[in-house]
């Protein structure tokens, strides 16, 4: 993970469910409660697993979110890329990658996230603010902003919580939720089999 990397995952679930989701993973995180979302923030730059699976942001961005925790929205700044991920119901995770030139590009073998997909995901959480689709579409054309500024604009336009956690200004993130040892062992067993 880079020194400038940041990220949050928003889950349409209780904080207790979000804590369980963190415990079943491999990235230590903070979980913040909000009226419409649970906010998951990585507590460290590295996961509790060995390379090449040690980058906390990459693992969180690609982490499966089950249907009972959706809709979910992930917002990440990694290296020279900003990433927005969504998942709604049983549909696959969708990805919007904002490249170094500040244009939204498709990721190889990743289902693309369109403004319409993001709008539908947001509408899937009854506690979320209603946002006109034109405002979501306008985000895709904002090439005047740095990646962190663009992610802050996404948070603002969509009325999402977690902006202070994303920009690093929230110092009251609460306790660190550590992954369960059994979840870590299961993950390491699966990736060991992949690399043999």
C-alpha positions in Angstrom: 0.0 0.0 0.0 1.3 3.4 -0.8 1.8 6.1 1.9 -1.0 8.2 0.3 -3.5 5.3 0.2 -6.8 5.7 1.8 -10.1 3.9 1.7 -13.5 3.2 3.3 -16.2 0.6 2.7 -19.9 1.6 3.4 -22.2 -1.3 4.2 -26.0 -1.1 4.4 -26.0 -3.1 7.6 -25.8 -2.7 11.3 -22.4 -2.0 12.9 -22.6 -5.5 14.6 -22.9 -7.1 11.1 -20.1 -5.0 9.8 -17.9 -6.1 12.7 -18.6 -9.7 11.9 -17.7 -9.0 8.2 -14.4 -7.6 9.3 -13.7 -10.6 11.6 -14.3 -13.0 8.7 -11.7 -11.1 6.7 -7.9 -10.5 6.9 -7.7 -6.7 7.3 -7.8 -5.1 10.8 -10.4 -2.3 10.6 -12.4 0.3 12.5 -16.2 0.2 12.2 -18.1 3.4 12.6 -21.9 3.5 13.0 -24.0 5.9 10.9 -27.8 6.0 10.6 -27.8 4.7 7.0 -24.5 2.9 6.7 -21.8 1.2 8.6 -18.4 2.7 7.8 -15.4 0.3 7.6 -12.0 1.9 7.7 -8.7 -0.1 7.4 -6.7 0.3 10.7 -3.4 -0.6 9.1 -1.6 -0.4 5.8 -1.1 -4.2 5.7 -3.4 -7.2 6.2 -2.5 -10.0 8.6 -1.4 -12.2 5.7 1.9 -12.5 3.8 2.7 -11.0 0.4 1.3 -10.8 -2.2 -1.9 -10.6 -0.1 -0.7 -8.0 2.4 -2.0 -4.8 0.9 -5.0 -3.8 3.1 -6.6 -1.4 0.5 -6.4 -3.9 -2.4 -7.9 -6.6 -0.2 -10.7 -4.4 1.1 -11.6 -3.1 -2.4 -11.8 -6.6 -3.8 -13.5 -8.2 -0.7 -16.8 -10.0 -1.3 -19.8 -8.4 0.3 -22.7 -10.8 0.8 -26.2 -9.8 -0.1 -27.4 -9.2 3.4 -24.8 -6.4 3.8 -25.6 -4.7 0.5 -25.8 -2.3 -1.0 -22.2 -1.5 -0.4 -19.9 1.3 -1.8 -16.2 1.3 -1.5 -14.0 4.4 -2.0 -10.3 4.1 -2.4 -7.2 6.0 -3.4 -4.4 3.6 -4.3 -1.1 4.6 -6.0 -2.2 6.7 -9.0 -5.7 5.4 -9.1 -9.0 6.3 -7.4 -11.4 3.4 -7.1 -15.2 3.2 -6.5 -16.7 -0.2 -6.0 -20.4 -1.1 -5.6 -22.4 -4.2 -4.9 -26.2 -4.5 -4.7 -28.0 -7.7 -3.8 -26.6 -10.7 -5.6 -25.2 -8.8 -8.5 -21.4 -8.8 -9.1 -19.2 -6.1 -7.7 -18.8 -3.2 -10.2 -15.7 -1.1 -10.5 -14.9 2.5 -11.6 -11.2 3.1 -11.9 -10.0 6.7 -12.2 -6.6 6.6 -13.9 -3.6 9.0 -13.5 -5.0 11.2 -16.3 -8.2 11.5 -14.2 -10.4 9.7 -16.7 -12.7 6.8 -15.7 -11.4 3.6 -17.3 -12.4 0.0 -17.4 -10.4 -2.4 -15.4 -9.2 -5.7 -17.0 -11.8 -8.4 -16.3 -13.7 -6.1 -13.9 -17.4 -5.4 -14.4 -17.6 -1.7 -15.1 -19.4 0.7 -12.8 -21.4 3.3 -14.6 -23.0 6.4 -13.1 -26.4 4.6 -13.5 -25.1 1.6 -11.6 -23.9 3.8 -8.8 -27.2 5.7 -8.7 -29.1 2.4 -8.5 -26.8 1.1 -5.7 -27.3 4.3 -3.7 -31.1 4.1 -4.2 -31.0 0.5 -2.8 -30.4 1.9 0.7 -33.6 3.4 2.0 -31.7 5.6 4.4 -29.6 7.1 1.7 -30.2 10.6 0.3 -32.0 10.8 -3.0 -29.6 12.2 -5.6 -30.5 13.2 -9.2 -28.8 11.0 -11.8 -27.4 14.0 -13.6 -25.3 14.8 -10.5 -23.9 11.3 -10.5 -23.1 11.5 -14.2 -21.3 14.8 -13.7 -18.9 13.1 -11.3 -17.5 11.0 -14.2 -16.5 14.2 -16.0 -14.7 15.9 -13.1 -11.1 15.8 -14.4 -10.2 19.0 -12.6 -9.8 17.3 -9.2 -7.0 15.2 -7.7 -8.0 11.6 -6.8 -8.6 12.5 -3.1 -10.6 15.6 -4.1 -12.6 13.6 -6.5 -13.4 10.9 -3.9 -14.4 13.7 -1.5 -16.7 15.1 -4.2 -18.3 11.7 -4.7 -19.0 11.5 -0.9 -20.4 15.0 -0.9 -22.6 14.6 -4.0 -24.0 11.3 -2.9 -24.5 12.4 0.6 -22.4 9.6 2.0 -20.8 9.4 5.4 -17.1 8.7 5.9 -15.6 11.7 4.3 -13.5 12.5 7.3 -12.3 8.9 7.7 -11.5 8.9 4.0 -9.4 12.1 4.1 -7.7 11.1 7.3 -9.1 14.0 9.4 -11.2 11.8 11.7 -9.1 10.9 14.7 -11.9 9.1 16.6 -12.2 5.9 14.7 -12.7 3.7 17.7 -11.3 0.3 18.5 -9.5 -1.9 16.0 -11.5 -5.0 15.0 -9.1 -7.8 14.3 -9.7 -10.7 12.0 -10.5 -14.0 13.6 -7.6 -16.5 13.5 -9.8 -19.1 11.8 -10.7 -16.7 9.0 -7.0 -15.9 8.5 -6.1 -19.6 8.4 -8.9 -20.3 5.9 -7.7 -17.5 3.7 -4.1 -18.6 3.8 -5.1 -22.2 3.0 -7.0 -21.1 -0.1 -4.2 -18.8 -1.4 -1.6 -21.5 -0.6 -3.5 -23.9 -2.9 -3.7 -21.3 -5.6 0.1 -20.8 -5.7 1.1 -24.5 -5.6 
